[in-house]
Amino acid sequence: MKTKKAKTEKKELPKDFKVNSSLADKYADQPLFKDKVDRANYILKTIGLPKV
């Protein structure tokens, strides 16, 4: 089996695209999609990981 190499390349942003760094701190502590994460964790605990 061949192993996959991790991609370390950064994708370049479009010319007019700007990143607002203040948003990273604004949403860092908010539990976004908490209900989906809780459901996924429940399924993993009860059923477990799929066998490959």
SEFIZA-3560 file (N, C-alpha, C; in Angstrom, 3 decimals):
REM SEFIZA-3560
<numar><xx>0.830</xx><yy>-1.188</yy><zz>0.000</zz><atom>N</atom></numar>
<numar><xx>0.000</xx><yy>0.000</yy><zz>0.000</zz><atom>CA</atom></numar>
<numar><xx>0.869</xx><yy>1.244</yy><zz>0.000</zz><atom>C</atom></numar>
<numar><xx>0.480</xx><yy>2.209</yy><zz>-0.761</zz><atom>N</atom></numar>
<numar><xx>1.221</xx><yy>3.457</yy><zz>-0.793</zz><atom>CA</atom></numar>
<numar><xx>0.661</xx><yy>4.407</yy><zz>0.248</zz><atom>C</atom></numar>
<numar><xx>1.531</xx><yy>5.148</yy><zz>0.875</zz><atom>N</atom></numar>
<numar><xx>1.070</xx><yy>6.137</yy><zz>1.838</zz><atom>CA</atom></numar>
<numar><xx>0.891</xx><yy>7.471</yy><zz>1.146</zz><atom>C</atom></numar>
<numar><xx>-0.082</xx><yy>8.214</yy><zz>1.617</zz><atom>N</atom></numar>
<numar><xx>-0.338</xx><yy>9.522</yy><zz>1.035</zz><atom>CA</atom></numar>
<numar><xx>0.518</xx><yy>10.565</yy><zz>1.729</zz><atom>C</atom></numar>
<numar><xx>1.050</xx><yy>11.477</yy><zz>0.959</zz><atom>N</atom></numar>
<numar><xx>1.845</xx><yy>12.549</yy><zz>1.533</zz><atom>CA</atom></numar>
<numar><xx>0.928</xx><yy>13.693</yy><zz>1.937</zz><atom>C</atom></numar>
<numar><xx>1.215</xx><yy>14.287</yy><zz>3.060</zz><atom>N</atom></numar>
<numar><xx>0.418</xx><yy>15.415</yy><zz>3.525</zz><atom>CA</atom></numar>
<numar><xx>0.721</xx><yy>16.636</yy><zz>2.679</zz><atom>C</atom></numar>
<numar><xx>-0.318</xx><yy>17.346</yy><zz>2.318</zz><atom>N</atom></numar>
<numar><xx>-0.140</xx><yy>18.552</yy><zz>1.517</zz><atom>CA</atom></numar>
<numar><xx>0.214</xx><yy>19.709</yy><zz>2.440</zz><atom>C</atom></numar>
<numar><xx>1.312</xx><yy>20.341</yy><zz>2.174</zz><atom>N</atom></numar>
<numar><xx>1.738</xx><yy>21.463</yy><zz>2.996</zz><atom>CA</atom></numar>
<numar><xx>1.665</xx><yy>22.770</yy><zz>2.234</zz><atom>C</atom></numar>
<numar><xx>1.142</xx><yy>22.709</yy><zz>1.024</zz><atom>N</atom></numar>
<numar><xx>1.055</xx><yy>23.922</yy><zz>0.218</zz><atom>CA</atom></numar>
<numar><xx>-0.089</xx><yy>24.792</yy><zz>0.707</zz><atom>C</atom></numar>
<numar><xx>0.147</xx><yy>26.090</yy><zz>0.724</zz><atom>N</atom></numar>
<numar><xx>-0.915</xx><yy>27.020</yy><zz>1.063</zz><atom>CA</atom></numar>
<numar><xx>-1.607</xx><yy>27.439</yy><zz>-0.214</zz><atom>C</atom></numar>
<numar><xx>-2.916</xx><yy>27.446</yy><zz>-0.170</zz><atom>N</atom></numar>
<numar><xx>-3.657</xx><yy>27.908</yy><zz>-1.331</zz><atom>CA</atom></numar>
<numar><xx>-3.655</xx><yy>29.428</yy><zz>-1.331</zz><atom>C</atom></numar>
<numar><xx>-3.464</xx><yy>29.979</yy><zz>-2.477</zz><atom>N</atom></numar>
<numar><xx>-3.442</xx><yy>31.430</yy><zz>-2.578</zz><atom>CA</atom></numar>
<numar><xx>-4.863</xx><yy>31.957</yy><zz>-2.660</zz><atom>C</atom></numar>
<numar><xx>-5.082</xx><yy>33.089</yy><zz>-2.053</zz><atom>N</atom></numar>
<numar><xx>-6.389</xx><yy>33.720</yy><zz>-2.064</zz><atom>CA</atom></numar>
<numar><xx>-6.572</xx><yy>34.541</yy><zz>-3.334</zz><atom>C</atom></numar>
<numar><xx>-7.808</xx><yy>34.748</yy><zz>-3.752</zz><atom>N</atom></numar>
<numar><xx>-8.042</xx><yy>35.620</yy><zz>-4.903</zz><atom>CA</atom></numar>
<numar><xx>-7.530</xx><yy>37.029</yy><zz>-4.640</zz><atom>C</atom></numar>
<numar><xx>-7.341</xx><yy>37.804</yy><zz>-5.694</zz><atom>N</atom></numar>
<numar><xx>-6.729</xx><yy>39.129</yy><zz>-5.582</zz><atom>CA</atom></numar>
<numar><xx>-7.478</xx><yy>40.059</yy><zz>-4.632</zz><atom>C</atom></numar>
<numar><xx>-8.793</xx><yy>40.113</yy><zz>-4.721</zz><atom>N</atom></numar>
<numar><xx>-9.575</xx><yy>41.062</yy><zz>-3.928</zz><atom>CA</atom></numar>
<numar><xx>-10.028</xx><yy>40.505</yy><zz>-2.586</zz><atom>C</atom></numar>
<numar><xx>-9.533</xx><yy>39.353</yy><zz>-2.203</zz><atom>N</atom></numar>
<numar><xx>-9.957</xx><yy>38.701</yy><zz>-0.975</zz><atom>CA</atom></numar>
<numar><xx>-9.086</xx><yy>39.172</yy><zz>0.184</zz><atom>C</atom></numar>
<numar><xx>-9.725</xx><yy>39.621</yy><zz>1.273</zz><atom>N</atom></numar>
<numar><xx>-8.991</xx><yy>40.058</yy><zz>2.468</zz><atom>CA</atom></numar>
<numar><xx>-9.493</xx><yy>39.263</yy><zz>3.667</zz><atom>C</atom></numar>
<numar><xx>-8.587</xx><yy>38.923</yy><zz>4.554</zz><atom>N</atom></numar>
<numar><xx>-8.926</xx><yy>38.169</yy><zz>5.759</zz><atom>CA</atom></numar>
<numar><xx>-9.014</xx><yy>39.140</yy><zz>6.924</zz><atom>C</atom></numar>
<numar><xx>-10.133</xx><yy>39.071</yy><zz>7.644</zz><atom>N</atom></numar>
<numar><xx>-10.328</xx><yy>39.908</yy><zz>8.817</zz><atom>CA</atom></numar>
<numar><xx>-9.895</xx><yy>39.089</yy><zz>10.034</zz><atom>C</atom></numar>
<numar><xx>-8.730</xx><yy>39.376</yy><zz>10.585</zz><atom>N</atom></numar>
<numar><xx>-8.186</xx><yy>38.581</yy><zz>11.688</zz><atom>CA</atom></numar>
<numar><xx>-8.934</xx><yy>38.789</yy><zz>12.997</zz><atom>C</atom></numar>
<numar><xx>-9.717</xx><yy>39.847</yy><zz>13.123</zz><atom>N</atom></numar>
<numar><xx>-10.450</xx><yy>40.082</yy><zz>14.367</zz><atom>CA</atom></numar>
<numar><xx>-11.589</xx><yy>39.080</yy><zz>14.545</zz><atom>C</atom></numar>
<numar><xx>-12.030</xx><yy>38.436</yy><zz>13.470</zz><atom>N</atom></numar>
<numar><xx>-13.123</xx><yy>37.473</yy><zz>13.573</zz><atom>CA</atom></numar>
<numar><xx>-12.679</xx><yy>36.175</yy><zz>14.234</zz><atom>C</atom></numar>
<numar><xx>-11.416</xx><yy>35.835</yy><zz>14.158</zz><atom>N</atom></numar>
<numar><xx>-10.928</xx><yy>34.599</yy><zz>14.763</zz><atom>CA</atom></numar>
<numar><xx>-11.120</xx><yy>34.619</yy><zz>16.275</zz><atom>C</atom></numar>
<numar><xx>-10.845</xx><yy>35.726</yy><zz>16.912</zz><atom>N</atom></numar>
<numar><xx>-11.025</xx><yy>35.826</yy><zz>18.358</zz><atom>CA</atom></numar>
<numar><xx>-12.495</xx><yy>35.945</yy><zz>18.731</zz><atom>C</atom></numar>
<numar><xx>-13.284</xx><yy>36.514</yy><zz>17.866</zz><atom>N</atom></numar>
<numar><xx>-14.707</xx><yy>36.730</yy><zz>18.160</zz><atom>CA</atom></numar>
<numar><xx>-15.462</xx><yy>35.408</yy><zz>18.272</zz><atom>C</atom></numar>
<numar><xx>-15.153</xx><yy>34.450</yy><zz>17.416</zz><atom>N</atom></numar>
<numar><xx>-15.884</xx><yy>33.192</yy><zz>17.381</zz><atom>CA</atom></numar>
<numar><xx>-15.122</xx><yy>32.019</yy><zz>17.990</zz><atom>C</atom></numar>
<numar><xx>-13.978</xx><yy>32.250</yy><zz>18.584</zz><atom>N</atom></numar>
<numar><xx>-13.148</xx><yy>31.165</yy><zz>19.108</zz><atom>CA</atom></numar>
<numar><xx>-13.819</xx><yy>30.407</yy><zz>20.255</zz><atom>C</atom></numar>
<numar><xx>-14.533</xx><yy>31.095</yy><zz>21.115</zz><atom>N</atom></numar>
<numar><xx>-15.114</xx><yy>30.437</yy><zz>22.291</zz><atom>CA</atom></numar>
<numar><xx>-16.587</xx><yy>30.084</yy><zz>22.128</zz><atom>C</atom></numar>
<numar><xx>-17.166</xx><yy>30.321</yy><zz>20.965</zz><atom>N</atom></numar>
<numar><xx>-18.576</xx><yy>30.007</yy><zz>20.760</zz><atom>CA</atom></numar>
<numar><xx>-18.741</xx><yy>28.557</yy><zz>20.322</zz><atom>C</atom></numar>
<numar><xx>-19.699</xx><yy>27.869</yy><zz>20.908</zz><atom>N</atom></numar>
<numar><xx>-19.915</xx><yy>26.456</yy><zz>20.548</zz><atom>CA</atom></numar>
<numar><xx>-20.765</xx><yy>26.334</yy><zz>19.287</zz><atom>C</atom></numar>
<numar><xx>-20.165</xx><yy>26.563</yy><zz>18.117</zz><atom>N</atom></numar>
<numar><xx>-20.889</xx><yy>26.448</yy><zz>16.863</zz><atom>CA</atom></numar>
<numar><xx>-21.128</xx><yy>24.982</yy><zz>16.535</zz><atom>C</atom></numar>
<numar><xx>-22.310</xx><yy>24.647</yy><zz>16.077</zz><atom>N</atom></numar>
<numar><xx>-22.708</xx><yy>23.286</yy><zz>15.722</zz><atom>CA</atom></numar>
<numar><xx>-22.573</xx><yy>22.324</yy><zz>16.897</zz><atom>C</atom></numar>
<numar><xx>-22.844</xx><yy>22.804</yy><zz>18.104</zz><atom>N</atom></numar>
<numar><xx>-22.693</xx><yy>21.980</yy><zz>19.297</zz><atom>CA</atom></numar>
<numar><xx>-23.606</xx><yy>20.760</yy><zz>19.257</zz><atom>C</atom></numar>
<numar><xx>-24.837</xx><yy>20.924</yy><zz>18.772</zz><atom>N</atom></numar>
<numar><xx>-25.753</xx><yy>19.790</yy><zz>18.733</zz><atom>CA</atom></numar>
<numar><xx>-25.264</xx><yy>18.702</yy><zz>17.778</zz><atom>C</atom></numar>
<numar><xx>-24.672</xx><yy>19.079</yy><zz>16.663</zz><atom>N</atom></numar>
<numar><xx>-24.154</xx><yy>18.089</yy><zz>15.716</zz><atom>CA</atom></numar>
<numar><xx>-22.937</xx><yy>17.368</yy><zz>16.281</zz><atom>C</atom></numar>
<numar><xx>-22.086</xx><yy>18.103</yy><zz>16.977</zz><atom>N</atom></numar>
<numar><xx>-20.899</xx><yy>17.490</yy><zz>17.581</zz><atom>CA</atom></numar>
<numar><xx>-21.311</xx><yy>16.535</yy><zz>18.688</zz><atom>C</atom></numar>
<numar><xx>-22.287</xx><yy>16.925</yy><zz>19.490</zz><atom>N</atom></numar>
<numar><xx>-22.764</xx><yy>16.050</yy><zz>20.563</zz><atom>CA</atom></numar>
<numar><xx>-23.367</xx><yy>14.765</yy><zz>19.996</zz><atom>C</atom></numar>
<numar><xx>-24.126</xx><yy>14.886</yy><zz>18.909</zz><atom>N</atom></numar>
<numar><xx>-24.733</xx><yy>13.699</yy><zz>18.296</zz><atom>CA</atom></numar>
<numar><xx>-23.663</xx><yy>12.786</yy><zz>17.702</zz><atom>C</atom></numar>
<numar><xx>-22.675</xx><yy>13.365</yy><zz>17.056</zz><atom>N</atom></numar>
<numar><xx>-21.600</xx><yy>12.560</yy><zz>16.482</zz><atom>CA</atom></numar>
<numar><xx>-20.821</xx><yy>11.839</yy><zz>17.576</zz><atom>C</atom></numar>
<numar><xx>-20.545</xx><yy>12.512</yy><zz>18.676</zz><atom>N</atom></numar>
<numar><xx>-19.836</xx><yy>11.876</yy><zz>19.791</zz><atom>CA</atom></numar>
<numar><xx>-20.663</xx><yy>10.751</yy><zz>20.400</zz><atom>C</atom></numar>
<numar><xx>-21.968</xx><yy>10.945</yy><zz>20.498</zz><atom>N</atom></numar>
<numar><xx>-22.853</xx><yy>9.908</yy><zz>21.028</zz><atom>CA</atom></numar>
<numar><xx>-22.825</xx><yy>8.671</yy><zz>20.126</zz><atom>C</atom></numar>
<numar><xx>-22.898</xx><yy>8.897</yy><zz>18.816</zz><atom>N</atom></numar>
<numar><xx>-22.870</xx><yy>7.775</yy><zz>17.874</zz><atom>CA</atom></numar>
<numar><xx>-21.539</xx><yy>7.046</yy><zz>17.961</zz><atom>C</atom></numar>
<numar><xx>-20.438</xx><yy>7.774</yy><zz>18.070</zz><atom>N</atom></numar>
<numar><xx>-19.123</xx><yy>7.136</yy><zz>18.176</zz><atom>CA</atom></numar>
<numar><xx>-18.997</xx><yy>6.318</yy><zz>19.455</zz><atom>C</atom></numar>
<numar><xx>-19.592</xx><yy>6.815</yy><zz>20.536</zz><atom>N</atom></numar>
<numar><xx>-19.505</xx><yy>6.079</yy><zz>21.797</zz><atom>CA</atom></numar>
<numar><xx>-20.351</xx><yy>4.804</yy><zz>21.765</zz><atom>C</atom></numar>
<numar><xx>-21.549</xx><yy>4.871</yy><zz>21.153</zz><atom>N</atom></numar>
<numar><xx>-22.446</xx><yy>3.720</yy><zz>21.177</zz><atom>CA</atom></numar>
<numar><xx>-22.095</xx><yy>2.696</yy><zz>20.104</zz><atom>C</atom></numar>
<numar><xx>-21.780</xx><yy>3.143</yy><zz>18.904</zz><atom>N</atom></numar>
<numar><xx>-21.541</xx><yy>2.223</yy><zz>17.798</zz><atom>CA</atom></numar>
<numar><xx>-20.045</xx><yy>1.980</yy><zz>17.593</zz><atom>C</atom></numar>
<numar><xx>-19.265</xx><yy>3.034</yy><zz>17.671</zz><atom>N</atom></numar>
<numar><xx>-17.829</xx><yy>2.916</yy><zz>17.447</zz><atom>CA</atom></numar>
<numar><xx>-17.453</xx><yy>3.323</yy><zz>16.041</zz><atom>C</atom></numar>
<numar><xx>-16.189</xx><yy>3.229</yy><zz>15.747</zz><atom>N</atom></numar>
<numar><xx>-15.688</xx><yy>3.601</yy><zz>14.427</zz><atom>CA</atom></numar>
<numar><xx>-15.981</xx><yy>2.482</yy><zz>13.425</zz><atom>C</atom></numar>
<numar><xx>-16.223</xx><yy>2.840</yy><zz>12.173</zz><atom>N</atom></numar>
<numar><xx>-16.434</xx><yy>1.806</yy><zz>11.158</zz><atom>CA</atom></numar>
<numar><xx>-15.141</xx><yy>1.047</yy><zz>10.867</zz><atom>C</atom></numar>
<numar><xx>-15.275</xx><yy>-0.216</yy><zz>10.559</zz><atom>N</atom></numar>
<numar><xx>-14.101</xx><yy>-1.040</yy><zz>10.243</zz><atom>CA</atom></numar>
<numar><xx>-13.763</xx><yy>-0.861</yy><zz>8.779</zz><atom>C</atom></numar>
<numar><xx>-12.490</xx><yy>-0.676</yy><zz>8.516</zz><atom>N</atom></numar>
<numar><xx>-12.046</xx><yy>-0.444</yy><zz>7.127</zz><atom>CA</atom></numar>
<numar><xx>-11.309</xx><yy>-1.649</yy><zz>6.619</zz><atom>C</atom></numar>
//
